[in-house]
Amino acid sequence: MAKHPVPKQKTSKGRTSRRFKAFQNRARIRLADAVNLKKCSNCGDSARAHHICESCGFYRGKDVQGKVAKAEEKITTIKAD
């Protein structure tokens, strides 16, 4: 015999999905308030924590996306013409 309780019927797909959907909804509500904003160390604009700054492309004081270099290239090509 079984040593632990055993369900008498199979759990339906609808009941299972309802249970997990309720969990997802609670998690979404909890995570929606958890967006952390910080000031960018380079430009001072607000950016998400642990992400690249959208306006300047810097992360932890380093130019990650190369936006500054691209802007300088455009300036030098305009001056050269």
N, CA, C and O atoms as CSV, one atom per row, in Angstrom:
chain,resi,resn,atom,element,x,y,z
A,1,MET,N,N,0.834,-1.191,0.000
A,1,MET,CA,C,0.000,0.000,0.000
A,1,MET,C,C,0.880,1.257,0.000
A,1,MET,O,O,2.049,1.245,0.386
A,2,ALA,N,N,0.248,2.331,-0.453
A,2,ALA,CA,C,0.968,3.594,-0.522
A,2,ALA,C,C,1.164,4.174,0.868
A,2,ALA,O,O,0.277,4.092,1.718
A,3,LYS,N,N,2.332,4.760,1.092
A,3,LYS,CA,C,2.643,5.318,2.402
A,3,LYS,C,C,2.271,6.789,2.501
A,3,LYS,O,O,2.393,7.386,3.571
A,4,HIS,N,N,1.830,7.370,1.423
A,4,HIS,CA,C,1.438,8.779,1.450
A,4,HIS,C,C,0.111,8.927,0.717
A,4,HIS,O,O,-0.293,8.030,-0.023
A,5,PRO,N,N,-0.576,10.061,0.919
A,5,PRO,CA,C,-1.870,10.232,0.262
A,5,PRO,C,C,-1.725,10.292,-1.262
A,5,PRO,O,O,-0.807,10.917,-1.794
A,6,VAL,N,N,-2.638,9.638,-1.930
A,6,VAL,CA,C,-2.629,9.575,-3.382
A,6,VAL,C,C,-3.938,10.181,-3.884
A,6,VAL,O,O,-4.999,9.851,-3.354
A,7,PRO,N,N,-3.897,11.056,-4.887
A,7,PRO,CA,C,-5.139,11.640,-5.391
A,7,PRO,C,C,-6.032,10.579,-6.020
A,7,PRO,O,O,-5.554,9.652,-6.673
A,8,LYS,N,N,-7.336,10.733,-5.812
A,8,LYS,CA,C,-8.273,9.742,-6.336
A,8,LYS,C,C,-8.543,9.955,-7.819
A,8,LYS,O,O,-8.870,9.010,-8.537
A,9,GLN,N,N,-8.407,11.204,-8.280
A,9,GLN,CA,C,-8.673,11.491,-9.686
A,9,GLN,C,C,-7.534,12.318,-10.250
A,9,GLN,O,O,-6.781,12.962,-9.520
A,10,LYS,N,N,-7.428,12.282,-11.579
A,10,LYS,CA,C,-6.423,13.078,-12.267
A,10,LYS,C,C,-6.795,14.555,-12.182
A,10,LYS,O,O,-7.966,14.908,-12.322
A,11,THR,N,N,-5.818,15.410,-11.956
A,11,THR,CA,C,-6.061,16.846,-11.961
A,11,THR,C,C,-6.237,17.300,-13.401
A,11,THR,O,O,-5.373,17.052,-14.243
A,12,SER,N,N,-7.338,17.956,-13.685
A,12,SER,CA,C,-7.631,18.352,-15.058
A,12,SER,C,C,-6.672,19.448,-15.524
A,12,SER,O,O,-6.052,20.137,-14.714
A,13,LYS,N,N,-6.564,19.593,-16.843
A,13,LYS,CA,C,-5.678,20.604,-17.419
A,13,LYS,C,C,-6.144,22.009,-17.062
A,13,LYS,O,O,-5.331,22.902,-16.822
A,14,GLY,N,N,-7.449,22.195,-17.031
A,14,GLY,CA,C,-7.988,23.513,-16.686
A,14,GLY,C,C,-7.658,23.913,-15.261
A,14,GLY,O,O,-7.293,25.059,-14.999
A,15,ARG,N,N,-7.784,22.975,-14.348
A,15,ARG,CA,C,-7.483,23.266,-12.948
A,15,ARG,C,C,-5.995,23.558,-12.766
A,15,ARG,O,O,-5.617,24.464,-12.025
A,16,THR,N,N,-5.159,22.782,-13.450
A,16,THR,CA,C,-3.714,23.000,-13.360
A,16,THR,C,C,-3.339,24.361,-13.918
A,16,THR,O,O,-2.576,25.103,-13.299
A,17,SER,N,N,-3.878,24.692,-15.092
A,17,SER,CA,C,-3.522,25.968,-15.712
A,17,SER,C,C,-4.048,27.148,-14.907
A,17,SER,O,O,-3.404,28.196,-14.858
A,18,ARG,N,N,-5.216,26.992,-14.272
A,18,ARG,CA,C,-5.749,28.061,-13.414
A,18,ARG,C,C,-4.825,28.305,-12.233
A,18,ARG,O,O,-4.575,29.451,-11.859
A,19,ARG,N,N,-4.324,27.237,-11.652
A,19,ARG,CA,C,-3.443,27.376,-10.498
A,19,ARG,C,C,-2.155,28.108,-10.889
A,19,ARG,O,O,-1.714,29.010,-10.177
A,20,PHE,N,N,-1.556,27.722,-12.008
A,20,PHE,CA,C,-0.314,28.358,-12.428
A,20,PHE,C,C,-0.546,29.773,-12.934
A,20,PHE,O,O,0.325,30.630,-12.782
A,21,LYS,N,N,-1.696,30.034,-13.530
A,21,LYS,CA,C,-2.000,31.393,-13.985
A,21,LYS,C,C,-2.131,32.336,-12.798
A,21,LYS,O,O,-1.697,33.486,-12.864
A,22,ALA,N,N,-2.727,31.855,-11.714
A,22,ALA,CA,C,-2.840,32.680,-10.508
A,22,ALA,C,C,-1.449,32.990,-9.951
A,22,ALA,O,O,-1.194,34.102,-9.487
A,23,PHE,N,N,-0.561,32.010,-10.001
A,23,PHE,CA,C,0.816,32.235,-9.536
A,23,PHE,C,C,1.514,33.263,-10.421
A,23,PHE,O,O,2.209,34.144,-9.915
A,24,GLN,N,N,1.334,33.159,-11.743
A,24,GLN,CA,C,1.949,34.111,-12.658
A,24,GLN,C,C,1.440,35.522,-12.422
A,24,GLN,O,O,2.215,36.478,-12.453
A,25,ASN,N,N,0.145,35.659,-12.187
A,25,ASN,CA,C,-0.416,36.986,-11.950
A,25,ASN,C,C,0.164,37.610,-10.686
A,25,ASN,O,O,0.491,38.796,-10.674
A,26,ARG,N,N,0.291,36.819,-9.627
A,26,ARG,CA,C,0.886,37.341,-8.388
A,26,ARG,C,C,2.340,37.741,-8.610
A,26,ARG,O,O,2.790,38.766,-8.097
A,27,ALA,N,N,3.075,36.937,-9.373
A,27,ALA,CA,C,4.483,37.240,-9.644
A,27,ALA,C,C,4.613,38.508,-10.486
A,27,ALA,O,O,5.502,39.323,-10.238
A,28,ARG,N,N,3.733,38.687,-11.483
A,28,ARG,CA,C,3.778,39.884,-12.319
A,28,ARG,C,C,3.538,41.144,-11.494
A,28,ARG,O,O,4.227,42.149,-11.665
A,29,ILE,N,N,2.568,41.082,-10.610
A,29,ILE,CA,C,2.261,42.242,-9.771
A,29,ILE,C,C,3.445,42.554,-8.862
A,29,ILE,O,O,3.793,43.718,-8.664
A,30,ARG,N,N,4.061,41.516,-8.312
A,30,ARG,CA,C,5.197,41.703,-7.418
A,30,ARG,C,C,6.400,42.275,-8.165
A,30,ARG,O,O,7.104,43.136,-7.636
A,31,LEU,N,N,6.642,41.803,-9.389
A,31,LEU,CA,C,7.803,42.253,-10.145
A,31,LEU,C,C,7.594,43.591,-10.828
A,31,LEU,O,O,8.566,44.271,-11.159
A,32,ALA,N,N,6.351,43.982,-11.046
A,32,ALA,CA,C,6.087,45.265,-11.690
A,32,ALA,C,C,6.552,46.419,-10.825
A,32,ALA,O,O,6.957,47.458,-11.347
A,33,ASP,N,N,6.501,46.257,-9.526
A,33,ASP,CA,C,6.935,47.307,-8.614
A,33,ASP,C,C,8.424,47.241,-8.327
A,33,ASP,O,O,8.950,48.111,-7.633
A,34,ALA,N,N,9.121,46.227,-8.847
A,34,ALA,CA,C,10.513,45.998,-8.481
A,34,ALA,C,C,11.504,46.616,-9.456
A,34,ALA,O,O,12.692,46.299,-9.381
A,35,VAL,N,N,11.073,47.483,-10.365
A,35,VAL,CA,C,11.995,48.102,-11.305
A,35,VAL,C,C,12.800,49.150,-10.557
A,35,VAL,O,O,12.250,50.124,-10.042
A,36,ASN,N,N,14.119,48.939,-10.504
A,36,ASN,CA,C,14.997,49.855,-9.779
A,36,ASN,C,C,15.633,50.828,-10.756
A,36,ASN,O,O,16.267,50.417,-11.729
A,37,LEU,N,N,15.465,52.115,-10.496
A,37,LEU,CA,C,16.086,53.142,-11.312
A,37,LEU,C,C,17.239,53.757,-10.544
A,37,LEU,O,O,17.175,53.919,-9.325
A,38,LYS,N,N,18.300,54.100,-11.274
A,38,LYS,CA,C,19.452,54.757,-10.677
A,38,LYS,C,C,19.902,55.861,-11.616
A,38,LYS,O,O,19.461,55.917,-12.764
A,39,LYS,N,N,20.771,56.733,-11.143
A,39,LYS,CA,C,21.306,57.788,-11.997
A,39,LYS,C,C,22.541,57.264,-12.715
A,39,LYS,O,O,23.383,56.591,-12.122
A,40,CYS,N,N,22.634,57.579,-13.986
A,40,CYS,CA,C,23.802,57.179,-14.772
A,40,CYS,C,C,25.015,57.961,-14.276
A,40,CYS,O,O,24.927,59.166,-14.039
A,41,SER,N,N,26.145,57.276,-14.121
A,41,SER,CA,C,27.346,57.946,-13.624
A,41,SER,C,C,27.945,58.871,-14.675
A,41,SER,O,O,28.712,59.773,-14.338
A,42,ASN,N,N,27.608,58.660,-15.936
A,42,ASN,CA,C,28.189,59.473,-17.008
A,42,ASN,C,C,27.330,60.697,-17.325
A,42,ASN,O,O,27.821,61.825,-17.288
A,43,CYS,N,N,26.051,60.479,-17.635
A,43,CYS,CA,C,25.214,61.596,-18.093
A,43,CYS,C,C,24.235,62.090,-17.030
A,43,CYS,O,O,23.684,63.182,-17.171
A,44,GLY,N,N,24.004,61.316,-15.973
A,44,GLY,CA,C,23.096,61.734,-14.922
A,44,GLY,C,C,21.641,61.431,-15.190
A,44,GLY,O,O,20.780,61.749,-14.369
A,45,ASP,N,N,21.352,60.827,-16.318
A,45,ASP,CA,C,19.987,60.461,-16.668
A,45,ASP,C,C,19.586,59.214,-15.872
A,45,ASP,O,O,20.453,58.443,-15.461
A,46,SER,N,N,18.293,59.010,-15.653
A,46,SER,CA,C,17.856,57.833,-14.916
A,46,SER,C,C,17.915,56.608,-15.826
A,46,SER,O,O,17.514,56.662,-16.989
A,47,ALA,N,N,18.422,55.501,-15.276
A,47,ALA,CA,C,18.554,54.254,-16.032
A,47,ALA,C,C,18.243,53.105,-15.100
A,47,ALA,O,O,18.321,53.247,-13.879
A,48,ARG,N,N,17.884,51.952,-15.679
A,48,ARG,CA,C,17.614,50.775,-14.864
A,48,ARG,C,C,18.908,50.274,-14.242
A,48,ARG,O,O,19.978,50.383,-14.842
A,49,ALA,N,N,18.808,49.728,-13.047
A,49,ALA,CA,C,19.985,49.207,-12.356
A,49,ALA,C,C,20.514,47.991,-13.109
A,49,ALA,O,O,19.736,47.165,-13.587
A,50,HIS,N,N,21.826,47.880,-13.214
A,50,HIS,CA,C,22.522,46.762,-13.856
A,50,HIS,C,C,22.206,46.653,-15.341
A,50,HIS,O,O,22.230,45.556,-15.899
A,51,HIS,N,N,21.906,47.783,-15.991
A,51,HIS,CA,C,21.645,47.807,-17.421
A,51,HIS,C,C,22.410,48.976,-18.040
A,51,HIS,O,O,22.828,49.899,-17.342
A,52,ILE,N,N,22.583,48.922,-19.345
A,52,ILE,CA,C,23.239,50.001,-20.070
A,52,ILE,C,C,22.318,51.215,-20.090
A,52,ILE,O,O,21.102,51.084,-20.233
A,53,CYS,N,N,22.906,52.389,-19.945
A,53,CYS,CA,C,22.128,53.631,-20.016
A,53,CYS,C,C,21.607,53.796,-21.439
A,53,CYS,O,O,22.369,53.677,-22.398
A,54,GLU,N,N,20.313,54.070,-21.579
A,54,GLU,CA,C,19.696,54.192,-22.898
A,54,GLU,C,C,20.176,55.439,-23.641
A,54,GLU,O,O,20.261,55.430,-24.870
A,55,SER,N,N,20.488,56.502,-22.916
A,55,SER,CA,C,20.809,57.759,-23.584
A,55,SER,C,C,22.273,57.848,-24.017
A,55,SER,O,O,22.555,58.357,-25.102
A,56,CYS,N,N,23.216,57.362,-23.194
A,56,CYS,CA,C,24.632,57.537,-23.547
A,56,CYS,C,C,25.353,56.231,-23.861
A,56,CYS,O,O,26.424,56.269,-24.467
A,57,GLY,N,N,24.810,55.075,-23.475
A,57,GLY,CA,C,25.443,53.795,-23.800
A,57,GLY,C,C,26.541,53.385,-22.847
A,57,GLY,O,O,27.319,52.483,-23.157
A,58,PHE,N,N,26.626,54.037,-21.673
A,58,PHE,CA,C,27.653,53.694,-20.699
A,58,PHE,C,C,27.114,52.710,-19.674
A,58,PHE,O,O,25.926,52.721,-19.351
A,59,TYR,N,N,28.004,51.852,-19.161
A,59,TYR,CA,C,27.672,50.943,-18.059
A,59,TYR,C,C,28.879,50.859,-17.150
A,59,TYR,O,O,29.964,50.476,-17.588
A,60,ARG,N,N,28.704,51.210,-15.906
A,60,ARG,CA,C,29.761,51.212,-14.887
A,60,ARG,C,C,30.977,52.019,-15.329
A,60,ARG,O,O,32.118,51.608,-15.123
A,61,GLY,N,N,30.715,53.173,-15.940
A,61,GLY,CA,C,31.789,54.077,-16.325
A,61,GLY,C,C,32.491,53.735,-17.625
A,61,GLY,O,O,33.470,54.393,-17.975
A,62,LYS,N,N,32.027,52.727,-18.353
A,62,LYS,CA,C,32.664,52.330,-19.607
A,62,LYS,C,C,31.678,52.481,-20.761
A,62,LYS,O,O,30.482,52.229,-20.611
A,63,ASP,N,N,32.198,52.895,-21.912
A,63,ASP,CA,C,31.369,53.052,-23.109
A,63,ASP,C,C,31.166,51.674,-23.728
A,63,ASP,O,O,32.041,51.169,-24.431
A,64,VAL,N,N,30.024,51.076,-23.469
A,64,VAL,CA,C,29.767,49.708,-23.899
A,64,VAL,C,C,29.288,49.666,-25.340
A,64,VAL,O,O,29.738,48.822,-26.115
A,65,GLN,N,N,28.396,50.549,-25.707
A,65,GLN,CA,C,27.811,50.513,-27.041
A,65,GLN,C,C,28.614,51.297,-28.069
A,65,GLN,O,O,28.364,51.173,-29.267
A,66,GLY,N,N,29.562,52.092,-27.629
A,66,GLY,CA,C,30.372,52.864,-28.574
A,66,GLY,C,C,29.647,54.058,-29.154
A,66,GLY,O,O,30.005,54.523,-30.236
A,67,LYS,N,N,28.639,54.568,-28.468
A,67,LYS,CA,C,27.891,55.711,-28.986
A,67,LYS,C,C,28.756,56.964,-29.044
A,67,LYS,O,O,28.601,57.784,-29.949
A,68,VAL,N,N,29.666,57.118,-28.083
A,68,VAL,CA,C,30.519,58.302,-28.058
A,68,VAL,C,C,31.471,58.269,-29.243
A,68,VAL,O,O,31.689,59.290,-29.896
A,69,ALA,N,N,32.040,57.101,-29.526
A,69,ALA,CA,C,32.961,56.977,-30.654
A,69,ALA,C,C,32.244,57.239,-31.975
A,69,ALA,O,O,32.793,57.900,-32.856
A,70,LYS,N,N,31.024,56.728,-32.119
A,70,LYS,CA,C,30.265,56.949,-33.343
A,70,LYS,C,C,29.935,58.424,-33.519
A,70,LYS,O,O,29.971,58.939,-34.637
A,71,ALA,N,N,29.616,59.106,-32.428
A,71,ALA,CA,C,29.305,60.531,-32.508
A,71,ALA,C,C,30.547,61.324,-32.895
A,71,ALA,O,O,30.462,62.274,-33.673
A,72,GLU,N,N,31.702,60.937,-32.354
A,72,GLU,CA,C,32.948,61.633,-32.701
A,72,GLU,C,C,33.313,61.390,-34.161
A,72,GLU,O,O,33.824,62.300,-34.815
A,73,GLU,N,N,33.067,60.182,-34.699
A,73,GLU,CA,C,33.337,59.904,-36.099
A,73,GLU,C,C,32.488,60.786,-36.998
A,73,GLU,O,O,32.975,61.293,-38.009
A,74,LYS,N,N,31.224,60.974,-36.640
A,74,LYS,CA,C,30.348,61.818,-37.434
A,74,LYS,C,C,30.843,63.261,-37.437
A,74,LYS,O,O,30.802,63.936,-38.465
A,75,ILE,N,N,31.308,63.723,-36.290
A,75,ILE,CA,C,31.790,65.103,-36.190
A,75,ILE,C,C,33.027,65.280,-37.056
A,75,ILE,O,O,33.148,66.283,-37.758
A,76,THR,N,N,33.954,64.317,-37.018
A,76,THR,CA,C,35.180,64.453,-37.802
A,76,THR,C,C,34.891,64.367,-39.296
A,76,THR,O,O,35.535,65.070,-40.074
A,77,THR,N,N,33.956,63.543,-39.720
A,77,THR,CA,C,33.633,63.452,-41.140
A,77,THR,C,C,32.933,64.728,-41.625
A,77,THR,O,O,33.125,65.137,-42.770
A,78,ILE,N,N,32.147,65.341,-40.791
A,78,ILE,CA,C,31.483,66.587,-41.181
A,78,ILE,C,C,32.515,67.697,-41.318
A,78,ILE,O,O,32.454,68.493,-42.255
A,79,LYS,N,N,33.468,67.753,-40.382
A,79,LYS,CA,C,34.515,68.780,-40.449
A,79,LYS,C,C,35.415,68.576,-41.657
A,79,LYS,O,O,35.898,69.547,-42.238
A,80,ALA,N,N,35.645,67.336,-42.040
A,80,ALA,CA,C,36.539,67.054,-43.156
A,80,ALA,C,C,35.932,67.470,-44.485
A,80,ALA,O,O,36.662,67.822,-45.412
A,81,ASP,N,N,34.626,67.437,-44.592
A,81,ASP,CA,C,33.978,67.803,-45.861
A,81,ASP,C,C,34.060,69.269,-46.045
A,81,ASP,O,O,33.577,69.793,-47.048
